[in-house]
Amino acid sequence: GLLGEMRAAAVRPNTALYNALISASEHNWPQAVSFFETMRRAELRPDVVSYTALISALLANQEVDRALKVLRSMDERGCKRDRVLYDTTLKGLGGTPR
């Protein structure tokens, strides 16, 4: 895939690239989680955009408990929430039976 090609070319992926990959995986939440975890293993710090994209992917696939766990983990990791995150989360929860 793209990450393999980048590594072969000695191009180090950055947070912005991982954010784009997570966002592009909205309809494949396991892939979104995988990109998020790969980013963390690469010692890149997920930012609020990373968390928002992952939460959006989880909620789009009715993975409410996982999404709320990710939301709570932001505090533990020192990542501040923003308006876009709250809007995305509330929108995603609005269409999910709870």
C-alpha positions as a printed NumPy array, in Angstrom:
array([[  0.   ,   0.   ,   0.   ],
       [  0.809,   3.655,   0.182],
       [  2.647,   3.412,   3.503],
       [  4.854,   0.621,   2.182],
       [  5.71 ,   2.646,  -0.91 ],
       [  6.569,   5.658,   1.235],
       [  8.817,   3.589,   3.488],
       [ 10.543,   2.044,   0.441],
       [ 11.24 ,   5.564,  -0.82 ],
       [ 12.569,   6.55 ,   2.624],
       [  9.72 ,   9.042,   3.086],
       [  8.541,   9.147,   6.682],
       [  4.76 ,   9.478,   7.021],
       [  3.626,  12.322,   9.27 ],
       [  0.537,  13.017,  11.367],
       [ -1.239,  14.809,   8.502],
       [ -0.869,  11.757,   6.256],
       [ -2.164,   9.417,   8.948],
       [ -5.089,  11.768,   9.587],
       [ -5.966,  11.598,   5.892],
       [ -5.722,   7.793,   5.914],
       [ -7.93 ,   7.535,   9.003],
       [-10.494,   9.889,   7.45 ],
       [-10.466,   7.929,   4.205],
       [-11.217,   4.753,   6.179],
       [-14.532,   6.011,   7.543],
       [-16.466,   3.027,   6.179],
       [-13.839,   0.523,   7.334],
       [-13.429,   1.188,  11.041],
       [-10.901,  -1.633,  11.652],
       [ -8.649,  -0.012,   9.033],
       [ -9.085,   3.401,  10.676],
       [ -8.089,   1.898,  14.047],
       [ -5.112,   0.192,  12.412],
       [ -3.847,   3.467,  10.909],
       [ -4.31 ,   5.205,  14.283],
       [ -2.338,   2.505,  16.096],
       [  0.353,   2.449,  13.396],
       [  0.749,   6.201,  13.811],
       [  1.23 ,   5.795,  17.57 ],
       [  3.743,   2.96 ,  17.084],
       [  5.66 ,   5.248,  14.696],
       [  6.011,   7.601,  17.672],
       [  3.787,  10.232,  16.108],
       [  1.418,  11.919,  18.518],
       [ -2.217,  11.827,  17.408],
       [ -3.77 ,  15.293,  17.436],
       [ -7.382,  16.366,  17.771],
       [ -7.857,  15.807,  14.021],
       [ -6.648,  12.21 ,  14.406],
       [ -9.075,  11.567,  17.239],
       [-11.948,  13.269,  15.428],
       [-11.386,  11.17 ,  12.303],
       [-11.209,   7.94 ,  14.308],
       [-14.305,   8.752,  16.36 ],
       [-16.166,   9.672,  13.174],
       [-15.24 ,   6.333,  11.566],
       [-16.316,   4.406,  14.657],
       [-19.63 ,   6.208,  14.986],
       [-20.35 ,   5.864,  11.257],
       [-20.222,   2.119,  11.87 ],
       [-22.252,   2.125,  15.109],
       [-19.179,   1.355,  17.234],
       [-20.418,   3.663,  19.993],
       [-18.613,   2.058,  22.939],
       [-15.303,   2.094,  21.075],
       [-15.838,   5.734,  20.051],
       [-16.568,   6.798,  23.635],
       [-13.499,   4.907,  24.853],
       [-11.361,   6.791,  22.306],
       [-12.942,  10.073,  23.408],
       [-12.08 ,   9.367,  27.055],
       [ -8.523,   8.357,  26.126],
       [ -7.885,  11.848,  24.783],
       [ -7.818,  13.209,  28.321],
       [ -5.373,  10.53 ,  29.446],
       [ -3.075,  11.402,  26.551],
       [ -3.306,  15.157,  27.03 ],
       [ -5.092,  15.921,  23.756],
       [ -7.512,  18.833,  24.034],
       [-10.957,  18.537,  22.512],
       [-12.262,  21.175,  20.128],
       [-15.595,  22.245,  18.667],
       [-15.219,  20.067,  15.558],
       [-14.654,  17.005,  17.726],
       [-17.75 ,  17.741,  19.796],
       [-19.842,  18.465,  16.684],
       [-18.669,  15.239,  15.026],
       [-19.323,  13.174,  18.134],
       [-22.775,  14.625,  18.773],
       [-23.752,  14.223,  15.127],
       [-22.54 ,  10.63 ,  15.138],
       [-24.347,   9.801,  18.366],
       [-27.537,  11.451,  17.13 ],
       [-28.062,   8.734,  14.547],
       [-27.103,   5.873,  16.85 ],
       [-29.562,   4.081,  19.131],
       [-28.247,   4.275,  22.678]])
